[in-house]
């Protein structure tokens, strides 16, 4: 007997987001509650039917505004009665919390698990120039001890990735600008996006450098906001008043060393393993995908995801996105249809899952693709370790 | 700082680039570890390297992230001559960033940052890299 696939035992029954803004000056727990309550209602459930919670990264104090609310806070604020819960940052990328929820539901530990990612970096980091993580500490330990003495931050490591791809694959700045410009065009149709005014490729090319050759529009924008998702037993699909979102396949990876400056290949990220793991669990192929929502914490990560998911060859993403036609709303592979994190705000991975669900449900409002996608791929995470890919299908 | 990391940071006082090497397989390990990343051996020792390497990747930082660390500066990955599969995250100094090339040969140089006034007596030296003199 073939072992049951956990994906077949679950549906994504509800999704919602809180108010989202550059700096809302609201209590992040209030934003989290707002998204959670709305997602449960979207799933056609009462709060007392939620018997599991799962979040990334959970309660923690590292990085101003990095975590909006932990499991114990939301358990208490919503007055829940739980059979199961989980939180933490040491999972295969931010969506690892949702994978945990799927496993718990498929394994029978819970019926309906509420998941969220809540962030308030916009407000917490204030209005000054953005500092790197670890700034202001006299001494540092752990991985940062090998970065901060050299003034090295995530943007520098992304800059190295961009430059290595320019040197070895012939990537150009014009090609790199295609995702930021395309995402911004998509954000114009998303009322919740942070930046909605169109930018041109010239605007991109003239923007200030952050870490040459990585410039301002290659970086996502810190924001405040929460995204919530409900994972339910598949049987619940019949009770929904909207199309269910089925999980065709999940792929996770945490192979290489976590410190991304010590990965085995400085031109790649760990999407190459999670994407392969996902395709191993389905008969669908890249040509079956109707829309892609791919992590763009830095724009170059989207290139890596496009290649590793098989939409083009390794080193060819620059040519694939150049000019923006292929990845436009009416192109062969509509990409980041809500504006991604570059324009929509750094919701840290969960915005992509939210948008994929709305598109396959046909409920994405003004930005709904004309031909409702039947298959959506979500790729979240970056660096050497810690990514998750999900293939979702409409009901 | 952790005891098993101290020799790396203190080697610069003697002008030495000191990196962990496996006694069993000879592979280098960085950052310092407790079991060799190549063969799992716990038999690790410190070795003084030539300080030579080549530029594997680099970026020119233009944004001031940290107080007292003004931009611009070059953040780079340098592959070590003795084992190019082992690299250091570092800064390139003594070169116009426009002159940096993929694979260029570099040589270690050390700076001693002003320590925080916290009573610890760590003697930390940062290995940085500059263009290598001719062959």
Interface residues (C-beta under 8 A of the other chain):
Chain A: X129 X130 X131 X132 X135 X136 X138 X139 X141 X145 X146 X147 X148 X149 X150 X151 X152 X153 X155 X156 X157 X159 X160 X161 X162 X163 X164 X167 X168 X208 X209 X210 X211 X212 X213 X214 X257 X259 X261 X262 X266
Chain B: X1 X2 X5 X30 X31 X37 X56 X57 X58 X59 X60 X61 X62 X63 X64 X65 X66 X67 X69 X73 X75 X76 X77 X87 X89 X90 X91 X97 X102 X113 X116 X118 X120 X124 X126
